[in-house]
Amino acid sequence: MDFKDVYGMVLKNYPEIMNVEETSVVLGVSTKTVYKMLKNGTIQNMKVGRSYRVPKVHLLSFLKMNAQMA
């Protein structure tokens, strides 16, 4: 399965910029884990006020980087 398949199957139904809850569902981890990943820079993000936002392109980059390491 390549990343076009992942995008088509998993991320297609999500907005282009996701909040922490949506990101946690996609990754299959808790929101607490996502907050840790965002704060330490594991996943690139944007901060809007006090809220974190994750563009799909940054999430795909994170997934691709981790897939290459595995």
N, CA, C and O atoms as a Maestro MAE file, in Angstrom:
{
 s_m_m2io_version
 :::
 2.0.0
}

f_m_ct {
 s_m_title
 :::
 protein
 m_atom[280] {
  # First column is atom index #
  i_m_mmod_type
  r_m_x_coord
  r_m_y_coord
  r_m_z_coord
  i_m_residue_number
  s_m_chain_name
  s_m_pdb_residue_name
  s_m_pdb_atom_name
  i_m_atomic_number
  :::
  1 25 0.855 -1.174 0.000 1 A "MET " " N  " 7
  2 3 0.000 0.000 0.000 1 A "MET " " CA " 6
  3 2 0.900 1.237 0.000 1 A "MET " " C  " 6
  4 15 1.773 1.371 0.857 1 A "MET " " O  " 8
  5 25 0.691 2.120 -0.942 2 A "ASP " " N  " 7
  6 3 1.490 3.344 -0.979 2 A "ASP " " CA " 6
  7 2 0.699 4.497 -0.355 2 A "ASP " " C  " 6
  8 15 -0.435 4.323 0.091 2 A "ASP " " O  " 8
  9 25 1.315 5.659 -0.334 3 A "PHE " " N  " 7
  10 3 0.695 6.783 0.362 3 A "PHE " " CA " 6
  11 2 -0.520 7.343 -0.367 3 A "PHE " " C  " 6
  12 15 -1.374 7.974 0.255 3 A "PHE " " O  " 8
  13 25 -0.610 7.124 -1.666 4 A "LYS " " N  " 7
  14 3 -1.831 7.533 -2.365 4 A "LYS " " CA " 6
  15 2 -3.007 6.705 -1.870 4 A "LYS " " C  " 6
  16 15 -4.115 7.216 -1.708 4 A "LYS " " O  " 8
  17 25 -2.754 5.411 -1.631 5 A "ASP " " N  " 7
  18 3 -3.808 4.544 -1.098 5 A "ASP " " CA " 6
  19 2 -4.204 4.972 0.308 5 A "ASP " " C  " 6
  20 15 -5.388 5.010 0.643 5 A "ASP " " O  " 8
  21 25 -3.208 5.292 1.129 6 A "VAL " " N  " 7
  22 3 -3.495 5.740 2.494 6 A "VAL " " CA " 6
  23 2 -4.328 7.010 2.462 6 A "VAL " " C  " 6
  24 15 -5.317 7.133 3.184 6 A "VAL " " O  " 8
  25 25 -3.922 7.950 1.622 7 A "TYR " " N  " 7
  26 3 -4.670 9.202 1.512 7 A "TYR " " CA " 6
  27 2 -6.092 8.927 1.045 7 A "TYR " " C  " 6
  28 15 -7.051 9.471 1.593 7 A "TYR " " O  " 8
  29 25 -6.223 8.081 0.030 8 A "GLY " " N  " 7
  30 3 -7.540 7.791 -0.523 8 A "GLY " " CA " 6
  31 2 -8.452 7.076 0.445 8 A "GLY " " C  " 6
  32 15 -9.656 7.331 0.476 8 A "GLY " " O  " 8
  33 25 -7.882 6.177 1.242 9 A "MET " " N  " 7
  34 3 -8.701 5.368 2.132 9 A "MET " " CA " 6
  35 2 -8.926 6.012 3.500 9 A "MET " " C  " 6
  36 15 -10.028 5.953 4.045 9 A "MET " " O  " 8
  37 25 -7.897 6.617 4.041 10 A "VAL " " N  " 7
  38 3 -7.970 7.082 5.428 10 A "VAL " " CA " 6
  39 2 -8.185 8.583 5.536 10 A "VAL " " C  " 6
  40 15 -9.083 9.033 6.247 10 A "VAL " " O  " 8
  41 25 -7.378 9.349 4.844 11 A "LEU " " N  " 7
  42 3 -7.382 10.791 5.057 11 A "LEU " " CA " 6
  43 2 -8.370 11.554 4.184 11 A "LEU " " C  " 6
  44 15 -8.582 12.748 4.395 11 A "LEU " " O  " 8
  45 25 -8.964 10.898 3.227 12 A "LYS " " N  " 7
  46 3 -9.880 11.579 2.304 12 A "LYS " " CA " 6
  47 2 -11.051 12.237 3.027 12 A "LYS " " C  " 6
  48 15 -11.517 13.298 2.611 12 A "LYS " " O  " 8
  49 25 -11.522 11.628 4.089 13 A "ASN " " N  " 7
  50 3 -12.705 12.133 4.786 13 A "ASN " " CA " 6
  51 2 -12.387 13.173 5.860 13 A "ASN " " C  " 6
  52 15 -13.282 13.620 6.578 13 A "ASN " " O  " 8
  53 25 -11.131 13.553 5.968 14 A "TYR " " N  " 7
  54 3 -10.726 14.531 6.970 14 A "TYR " " CA " 6
  55 2 -10.447 15.873 6.305 14 A "TYR " " C  " 6
  56 15 -10.122 15.924 5.119 14 A "TYR " " O  " 8
  57 25 -10.572 16.964 7.066 15 A "PRO " " N  " 7
  58 3 -10.273 18.290 6.501 15 A "PRO " " CA " 6
  59 2 -8.787 18.435 6.203 15 A "PRO " " C  " 6
  60 15 -7.973 17.659 6.705 15 A "PRO " " O  " 8
  61 25 -8.433 19.415 5.397 16 A "GLU " " N  " 7
  62 3 -7.031 19.642 5.031 16 A "GLU " " CA " 6
  63 2 -6.181 20.020 6.239 16 A "GLU " " C  " 6
  64 15 -4.985 19.732 6.276 16 A "GLU " " O  " 8
  65 25 -6.794 20.660 7.219 17 A "ILE " " N  " 7
  66 3 -6.096 21.007 8.458 17 A "ILE " " CA " 6
  67 2 -6.896 20.396 9.604 17 A "ILE " " C  " 6
  68 15 -8.057 20.742 9.824 17 A "ILE " " O  " 8
  69 25 -6.254 19.481 10.330 18 A "MET " " N  " 7
  70 3 -6.949 18.714 11.363 18 A "MET " " CA " 6
  71 2 -6.616 19.221 12.758 18 A "MET " " C  " 6
  72 15 -5.557 19.803 12.993 18 A "MET " " O  " 8
  73 25 -7.541 18.986 13.672 19 A "ASN " " N  " 7
  74 3 -7.289 19.311 15.070 19 A "ASN " " CA " 6
  75 2 -6.663 18.098 15.757 19 A "ASN " " C  " 6
  76 15 -6.429 17.075 15.114 19 A "ASN " " O  " 8
  77 25 -6.397 18.203 17.036 20 A "VAL " " N  " 7
  78 3 -5.719 17.143 17.777 20 A "VAL " " CA " 6
  79 2 -6.567 15.871 17.816 20 A "VAL " " C  " 6
  80 15 -6.035 14.772 17.663 20 A "VAL " " O  " 8
  81 25 -7.852 16.007 18.016 21 A "GLU " " N  " 7
  82 3 -8.723 14.842 18.101 21 A "GLU " " CA " 6
  83 2 -8.735 14.065 16.783 21 A "GLU " " C  " 6
  84 15 -8.633 12.838 16.785 21 A "GLU " " O  " 8
  85 25 -8.858 14.767 15.673 22 A "GLU " " N  " 7
  86 3 -8.855 14.105 14.366 22 A "GLU " " CA " 6
  87 2 -7.508 13.440 14.096 22 A "GLU " " C  " 6
  88 15 -7.456 12.338 13.550 22 A "GLU " " O  " 8
  89 25 -6.437 14.096 14.470 23 A "THR " " N  " 7
  90 3 -5.099 13.532 14.284 23 A "THR " " CA " 6
  91 2 -4.930 12.264 15.109 23 A "THR " " C  " 6
  92 15 -4.332 11.296 14.639 23 A "THR " " O  " 8
  93 25 -5.444 12.258 16.317 24 A "SER " " N  " 7
  94 3 -5.323 11.070 17.173 24 A "SER " " CA " 6
  95 2 -6.090 9.885 16.596 24 A "SER " " C  " 6
  96 15 -5.640 8.744 16.703 24 A "SER " " O  " 8
  97 25 -7.237 10.146 15.990 25 A "VAL " " N  " 7
  98 3 -8.008 9.068 15.366 25 A "VAL " " CA " 6
  99 2 -7.240 8.480 14.184 25 A "VAL " " C  " 6
  100 15 -7.162 7.261 14.031 25 A "VAL " " O  " 8
  101 25 -6.673 9.352 13.350 26 A "VAL " " N  " 7
  102 3 -5.917 8.890 12.184 26 A "VAL " " CA " 6
  103 2 -4.724 8.046 12.614 26 A "VAL " " C  " 6
  104 15 -4.457 7.003 12.016 26 A "VAL " " O  " 8
  105 25 -4.006 8.481 13.642 27 A "LEU " " N  " 7
  106 3 -2.808 7.770 14.085 27 A "LEU " " CA " 6
  107 2 -3.119 6.583 14.999 27 A "LEU " " C  " 6
  108 15 -2.278 5.706 15.199 27 A "LEU " " O  " 8
  109 25 -4.317 6.567 15.544 28 A "GLY " " N  " 7
  110 3 -4.688 5.476 16.446 28 A "GLY " " CA " 6
  111 2 -4.015 5.572 17.808 28 A "GLY " " C  " 6
  112 15 -3.709 4.559 18.437 28 A "GLY " " O  " 8
  113 25 -3.790 6.803 18.254 29 A "VAL " " N  " 7
  114 3 -3.188 7.042 19.565 29 A "VAL " " CA " 6
  115 2 -4.066 8.020 20.337 29 A "VAL " " C  " 6
  116 15 -5.004 8.596 19.785 29 A "VAL " " O  " 8
  117 25 -3.760 8.200 21.600 30 A "SER " " N  " 7
  118 3 -4.555 9.118 22.422 30 A "SER " " CA " 6
  119 2 -4.237 10.569 22.087 30 A "SER " " C  " 6
  120 15 -3.208 10.874 21.484 30 A "SER " " O  " 8
  121 25 -5.130 11.445 22.484 31 A "THR " " N  " 7
  122 3 -4.883 12.868 22.270 31 A "THR " " CA " 6
  123 2 -3.681 13.327 23.093 31 A "THR " " C  " 6
  124 15 -2.954 14.227 22.673 31 A "THR " " O  " 8
  125 25 -3.468 12.726 24.245 32 A "LYS " " N  " 7
  126 3 -2.312 13.064 25.082 32 A "LYS " " CA " 6
  127 2 -1.012 12.765 24.330 32 A "LYS " " C  " 6
  128 15 -0.067 13.552 24.385 32 A "LYS " " O  " 8
  129 25 -0.964 11.641 23.636 33 A "THR " " N  " 7
  130 3 0.216 11.281 22.847 33 A "THR " " CA " 6
  131 2 0.417 12.264 21.706 33 A "THR " " C  " 6
  132 15 1.548 12.653 21.415 33 A "THR " " O  " 8
  133 25 -0.668 12.670 21.056 34 A "VAL " " N  " 7
  134 3 -0.566 13.646 19.962 34 A "VAL " " CA " 6
  135 2 -0.036 14.966 20.487 34 A "VAL " " C  " 6
  136 15 0.829 15.575 19.857 34 A "VAL " " O  " 8
  137 25 -0.536 15.425 21.632 35 A "TYR " " N  " 7
  138 3 -0.025 16.674 22.212 35 A "TYR " " CA " 6
  139 2 1.481 16.581 22.463 35 A "TYR " " C  " 6
  140 15 2.210 17.536 22.195 35 A "TYR " " O  " 8
  141 25 1.952 15.449 22.971 36 A "LYS " " N  " 7
  142 3 3.386 15.272 23.208 36 A "LYS " " CA " 6
  143 2 4.159 15.353 21.894 36 A "LYS " " C  " 6
  144 15 5.207 15.994 21.823 36 A "LYS " " O  " 8
  145 25 3.636 14.697 20.850 37 A "MET " " N  " 7
  146 3 4.295 14.695 19.545 37 A "MET " " CA " 6
  147 2 4.343 16.103 18.944 37 A "MET " " C  " 6
  148 15 5.329 16.476 18.310 37 A "MET " " O  " 8
  149 25 3.300 16.863 19.142 38 A "LEU " " N  " 7
  150 3 3.257 18.221 18.611 38 A "LEU " " CA " 6
  151 2 4.203 19.136 19.378 38 A "LEU " " C  " 6
  152 15 4.912 19.948 18.784 38 A "LEU " " O  " 8
  153 25 4.209 19.000 20.699 39 A "LYS " " N  " 7
  154 3 5.052 19.866 21.522 39 A "LYS " " CA " 6
  155 2 6.538 19.611 21.305 39 A "LYS " " C  " 6
  156 15 7.333 20.550 21.345 39 A "LYS " " O  " 8
  157 25 6.930 18.346 21.072 40 A "ASN " " N  " 7
  158 3 8.357 18.076 20.886 40 A "ASN " " CA " 6
  159 2 8.782 18.136 19.414 40 A "ASN " " C  " 6
  160 15 9.945 17.883 19.098 40 A "ASN " " O  " 8
  161 25 7.852 18.467 18.518 41 A "GLY " " N  " 7
  162 3 8.194 18.672 17.113 41 A "GLY " " CA " 6
  163 2 8.248 17.416 16.278 41 A "GLY " " C  " 6
  164 15 8.737 17.459 15.149 41 A "GLY " " O  " 8
  165 25 7.760 16.290 16.790 42 A "THR " " N  " 7
  166 3 7.737 15.052 16.015 42 A "THR " " CA " 6
  167 2 6.865 15.205 14.784 42 A "THR " " C  " 6
  168 15 7.197 14.703 13.710 42 A "THR " " O  " 8
  169 25 5.750 15.898 14.942 43 A "ILE " " N  " 7
  170 3 4.864 16.213 13.822 43 A "ILE " " CA " 6
  171 2 4.826 17.732 13.689 43 A "ILE " " C  " 6
  172 15 4.526 18.441 14.650 43 A "ILE " " O  " 8
  173 25 5.130 18.221 12.502 44 A "GLN " " N  " 7
  174 3 5.064 19.664 12.284 44 A "GLN " " CA " 6
  175 2 3.615 20.112 12.421 44 A "GLN " " C  " 6
  176 15 2.690 19.385 12.060 44 A "GLN " " O  " 8
  177 25 3.436 21.300 12.940 45 A "ASN " " N  " 7
  178 3 2.078 21.779 13.199 45 A "ASN " " CA " 6
  179 2 2.038 23.289 13.150 45 A "ASN " " C  " 6
  180 15 3.057 23.967 13.020 45 A "ASN " " O  " 8
  181 25 0.825 23.785 13.261 46 A "MET " " N  " 7
  182 3 0.594 25.223 13.369 46 A "MET " " CA " 6
  183 2 -0.144 25.445 14.672 46 A "MET " " C  " 6
  184 15 -0.944 24.609 15.093 46 A "MET " " O  " 8
  185 25 0.118 26.547 15.293 47 A "LYS " " N  " 7
  186 3 -0.609 26.877 16.507 47 A "LYS " " CA " 6
  187 2 -1.475 28.092 16.211 47 A "LYS " " C  " 6
  188 15 -0.986 29.141 15.790 47 A "LYS " " O  " 8
  189 25 -2.765 27.926 16.441 48 A "VAL " " N  " 7
  190 3 -3.726 29.003 16.227 48 A "VAL " " CA " 6
  191 2 -4.295 29.349 17.598 48 A "VAL " " C  " 6
  192 15 -5.108 28.612 18.156 48 A "VAL " " O  " 8
  193 25 -3.860 30.461 18.115 49 A "GLY " " N  " 7
  194 3 -4.242 30.804 19.485 49 A "GLY " " CA " 6
  195 2 -3.629 29.787 20.418 49 A "GLY " " C  " 6
  196 15 -2.408 29.630 20.459 49 A "GLY " " O  " 8
  197 25 -4.461 29.099 21.163 50 A "ARG " " N  " 7
  198 3 -3.975 28.058 22.068 50 A "ARG " " CA " 6
  199 2 -4.174 26.662 21.502 50 A "ARG " " C  " 6
  200 15 -3.883 25.673 22.174 50 A "ARG " " O  " 8
  201 25 -4.671 26.572 20.266 51 A "SER " " N  " 7
  202 3 -4.982 25.284 19.655 51 A "SER " " CA " 6
  203 2 -3.924 24.875 18.637 51 A "SER " " C  " 6
  204 15 -3.373 25.712 17.922 51 A "SER " " O  " 8
  205 25 -3.652 23.591 18.586 52 A "TYR " " N  " 7
  206 3 -2.759 23.041 17.583 52 A "TYR " " CA " 6
  207 2 -3.570 22.603 16.371 52 A "TYR " " C  " 6
  208 15 -4.687 22.104 16.504 52 A "TYR " " O  " 8
  209 25 -2.997 22.793 15.193 53 A "ARG " " N  " 7
  210 3 -3.594 22.331 13.939 53 A "ARG " " CA " 6
  211 2 -2.518 21.589 13.156 53 A "ARG " " C  " 6
  212 15 -1.356 21.996 13.135 53 A "ARG " " O  " 8
  213 25 -2.922 20.491 12.510 54 A "VAL " " N  " 7
  214 3 -1.986 19.668 11.754 54 A "VAL " " CA " 6
  215 2 -2.465 19.574 10.310 54 A "VAL " " C  " 6
  216 15 -3.478 18.931 10.035 54 A "VAL " " O  " 8
  217 25 -1.746 20.211 9.386 55 A "PRO " " N  " 7
  218 3 -2.084 20.058 7.968 55 A "PRO " " CA " 6
  219 2 -1.840 18.615 7.522 55 A "PRO " " C  " 6
  220 15 -0.914 17.963 8.003 55 A "PRO " " O  " 8
  221 25 -2.658 18.129 6.620 56 A "LYS " " N  " 7
  222 3 -2.510 16.763 6.128 56 A "LYS " " CA " 6
  223 2 -1.119 16.502 5.568 56 A "LYS " " C  " 6
  224 15 -0.565 15.418 5.756 56 A "LYS " " O  " 8
  225 25 -0.552 17.488 4.882 57 A "VAL " " N  " 7
  226 3 0.767 17.283 4.284 57 A "VAL " " CA " 6
  227 2 1.817 16.998 5.357 57 A "VAL " " C  " 6
  228 15 2.726 16.201 5.125 57 A "VAL " " O  " 8
  229 25 1.709 17.628 6.519 58 A "HIS " " N  " 7
  230 3 2.657 17.367 7.596 58 A "HIS " " CA " 6
  231 2 2.435 15.979 8.191 58 A "HIS " " C  " 6
  232 15 3.390 15.293 8.556 58 A "HIS " " O  " 8
  233 25 1.190 15.578 8.286 59 A "LEU " " N  " 7
  234 3 0.891 14.243 8.803 59 A "LEU " " CA " 6
  235 2 1.398 13.173 7.832 59 A "LEU " " C  " 6
  236 15 1.963 12.164 8.256 59 A "LEU " " O  " 8
  237 25 1.200 13.389 6.552 60 A "LEU " " N  " 7
  238 3 1.709 12.446 5.552 60 A "LEU " " CA " 6
  239 2 3.228 12.381 5.582 60 A "LEU " " C  " 6
  240 15 3.799 11.300 5.439 60 A "LEU " " O  " 8
  241 25 3.885 13.506 5.764 61 A "SER " " N  " 7
  242 3 5.346 13.523 5.874 61 A "SER " " CA " 6
  243 2 5.798 12.705 7.084 61 A "SER " " C  " 6
  244 15 6.760 11.943 6.997 61 A "SER " " O  " 8
  245 25 5.113 12.862 8.195 62 A "PHE " " N  " 7
  246 3 5.436 12.096 9.401 62 A "PHE " " CA " 6
  247 2 5.248 10.602 9.146 62 A "PHE " " C  " 6
  248 15 6.103 9.799 9.520 62 A "PHE " " O  " 8
  249 25 4.153 10.228 8.522 63 A "LEU " " N  " 7
  250 3 3.891 8.814 8.255 63 A "LEU " " CA " 6
  251 2 4.919 8.240 7.277 63 A "LEU " " C  " 6
  252 15 5.378 7.110 7.447 63 A "LEU " " O  " 8
  253 25 5.273 9.006 6.273 64 A "LYS " " N  " 7
  254 3 6.248 8.541 5.294 64 A "LYS " " CA " 6
  255 2 7.616 8.369 5.939 64 A "LYS " " C  " 6
  256 15 8.312 7.391 5.665 64 A "LYS " " O  " 8
  257 25 8.006 9.304 6.787 65 A "MET " " N  " 7
  258 3 9.298 9.227 7.461 65 A "MET " " CA " 6
  259 2 9.350 7.992 8.354 65 A "MET " " C  " 6
  260 15 10.359 7.286 8.380 65 A "MET " " O  " 8
  261 25 8.277 7.730 9.079 66 A "ASN " " N  " 7
  262 3 8.250 6.566 9.969 66 A "ASN " " CA " 6
  263 2 8.175 5.250 9.195 66 A "ASN " " C  " 6
  264 15 8.703 4.235 9.649 66 A "ASN " " O  " 8
  265 25 7.527 5.261 8.039 67 A "ALA " " N  " 7
  266 3 7.453 4.054 7.218 67 A "ALA " " CA " 6
  267 2 8.830 3.700 6.666 67 A "ALA " " C  " 6
  268 15 9.166 2.521 6.553 67 A "ALA " " O  " 8
  269 25 9.626 4.702 6.322 68 A "GLN " " N  " 7
  270 3 10.967 4.448 5.805 68 A "GLN " " CA " 6
  271 2 11.890 3.922 6.888 68 A "GLN " " C  " 6
  272 15 12.815 3.162 6.605 68 A "GLN " " O  " 8
  273 25 11.643 4.321 8.125 69 A "MET " " N  " 7
  274 3 12.486 3.865 9.238 69 A "MET " " CA " 6
  275 2 12.169 2.430 9.630 69 A "MET " " C  " 6
  276 15 13.020 1.740 10.191 69 A "MET " " O  " 8
  277 25 10.966 1.977 9.344 70 A "ALA " " N  " 7
  278 3 10.546 0.613 9.751 70 A "ALA " " CA " 6
  279 2 11.087 -0.446 8.821 70 A "ALA " " C  " 6
  280 15 10.829 -1.634 9.021 70 A "ALA " " O  " 8
  :::
 }
 m_bond[279] {
  # First column is bond index #
  i_m_from
  i_m_to
  i_m_order
  :::
  1 1 2 1
  2 2 3 1
  3 3 4 2
  4 3 5 1
  5 5 6 1
  6 6 7 1
  7 7 8 2
  8 7 9 1
  9 9 10 1
  10 10 11 1
  11 11 12 2
  12 11 13 1
  13 13 14 1
  14 14 15 1
  15 15 16 2
  16 15 17 1
  17 17 18 1
  18 18 19 1
  19 19 20 2
  20 19 21 1
  21 21 22 1
  22 22 23 1
  23 23 24 2
  24 23 25 1
  25 25 26 1
  26 26 27 1
  27 27 28 2
  28 27 29 1
  29 29 30 1
  30 30 31 1
  31 31 32 2
  32 31 33 1
  33 33 34 1
  34 34 35 1
  35 35 36 2
  36 35 37 1
  37 37 38 1
  38 38 39 1
  39 39 40 2
  40 39 41 1
  41 41 42 1
  42 42 43 1
  43 43 44 2
  44 43 45 1
  45 45 46 1
  46 46 47 1
  47 47 48 2
  48 47 49 1
  49 49 50 1
  50 50 51 1
  51 51 52 2
  52 51 53 1
  53 53 54 1
  54 54 55 1
  55 55 56 2
  56 55 57 1
  57 57 58 1
  58 58 59 1
  59 59 60 2
  60 59 61 1
  61 61 62 1
  62 62 63 1
  63 63 64 2
  64 63 65 1
  65 65 66 1
  66 66 67 1
  67 67 68 2
  68 67 69 1
  69 69 70 1
  70 70 71 1
  71 71 72 2
  72 71 73 1
  73 73 74 1
  74 74 75 1
  75 75 76 2
  76 75 77 1
  77 77 78 1
  78 78 79 1
  79 79 80 2
  80 79 81 1
  81 81 82 1
  82 82 83 1
  83 83 84 2
  84 83 85 1
  85 85 86 1
  86 86 87 1
  87 87 88 2
  88 87 89 1
  89 89 90 1
  90 90 91 1
  91 91 92 2
  92 91 93 1
  93 93 94 1
  94 94 95 1
  95 95 96 2
  96 95 97 1
  97 97 98 1
  98 98 99 1
  99 99 100 2
  100 99 101 1
  101 101 102 1
  102 102 103 1
  103 103 104 2
  104 103 105 1
  105 105 106 1
  106 106 107 1
  107 107 108 2
  108 107 109 1
  109 109 110 1
  110 110 111 1
  111 111 112 2
  112 111 113 1
  113 113 114 1
  114 114 115 1
  115 115 116 2
  116 115 117 1
  117 117 118 1
  118 118 119 1
  119 119 120 2
  120 119 121 1
  121 121 122 1
  122 122 123 1
  123 123 124 2
  124 123 125 1
  125 125 126 1
  126 126 127 1
  127 127 128 2
  128 127 129 1
  129 129 130 1
  130 130 131 1
  131 131 132 2
  132 131 133 1
  133 133 134 1
  134 134 135 1
  135 135 136 2
  136 135 137 1
  137 137 138 1
  138 138 139 1
  139 139 140 2
  140 139 141 1
  141 141 142 1
  142 142 143 1
  143 143 144 2
  144 143 145 1
  145 145 146 1
  146 146 147 1
  147 147 148 2
  148 147 149 1
  149 149 150 1
  150 150 151 1
  151 151 152 2
  152 151 153 1
  153 153 154 1
  154 154 155 1
  155 155 156 2
  156 155 157 1
  157 157 158 1
  158 158 159 1
  159 159 160 2
  160 159 161 1
  161 161 162 1
  162 162 163 1
  163 163 164 2
  164 163 165 1
  165 165 166 1
  166 166 167 1
  167 167 168 2
  168 167 169 1
  169 169 170 1
  170 170 171 1
  171 171 172 2
  172 171 173 1
  173 173 174 1
  174 174 175 1
  175 175 176 2
  176 175 177 1
  177 177 178 1
  178 178 179 1
  179 179 180 2
  180 179 181 1
  181 181 182 1
  182 182 183 1
  183 183 184 2
  184 183 185 1
  185 185 186 1
  186 186 187 1
  187 187 188 2
  188 187 189 1
  189 189 190 1
  190 190 191 1
  191 191 192 2
  192 191 193 1
  193 193 194 1
  194 194 195 1
  195 195 196 2
  196 195 197 1
  197 197 198 1
  198 198 199 1
  199 199 200 2
  200 199 201 1
  201 201 202 1
  202 202 203 1
  203 203 204 2
  204 203 205 1
  205 205 206 1
  206 206 207 1
  207 207 208 2
  208 207 209 1
  209 209 210 1
  210 210 211 1
  211 211 212 2
  212 211 213 1
  213 213 214 1
  214 214 215 1
  215 215 216 2
  216 215 217 1
  217 217 218 1
  218 218 219 1
  219 219 220 2
  220 219 221 1
  221 221 222 1
  222 222 223 1
  223 223 224 2
  224 223 225 1
  225 225 226 1
  226 226 227 1
  227 227 228 2
  228 227 229 1
  229 229 230 1
  230 230 231 1
  231 231 232 2
  232 231 233 1
  233 233 234 1
  234 234 235 1
  235 235 236 2
  236 235 237 1
  237 237 238 1
  238 238 239 1
  239 239 240 2
  240 239 241 1
  241 241 242 1
  242 242 243 1
  243 243 244 2
  244 243 245 1
  245 245 246 1
  246 246 247 1
  247 247 248 2
  248 247 249 1
  249 249 250 1
  250 250 251 1
  251 251 252 2
  252 251 253 1
  253 253 254 1
  254 254 255 1
  255 255 256 2
  256 255 257 1
  257 257 258 1
  258 258 259 1
  259 259 260 2
  260 259 261 1
  261 261 262 1
  262 262 263 1
  263 263 264 2
  264 263 265 1
  265 265 266 1
  266 266 267 1
  267 267 268 2
  268 267 269 1
  269 269 270 1
  270 270 271 1
  271 271 272 2
  272 271 273 1
  273 273 274 1
  274 274 275 1
  275 275 276 2
  276 275 277 1
  277 277 278 1
  278 278 279 1
  279 279 280 2
  :::
 }
}
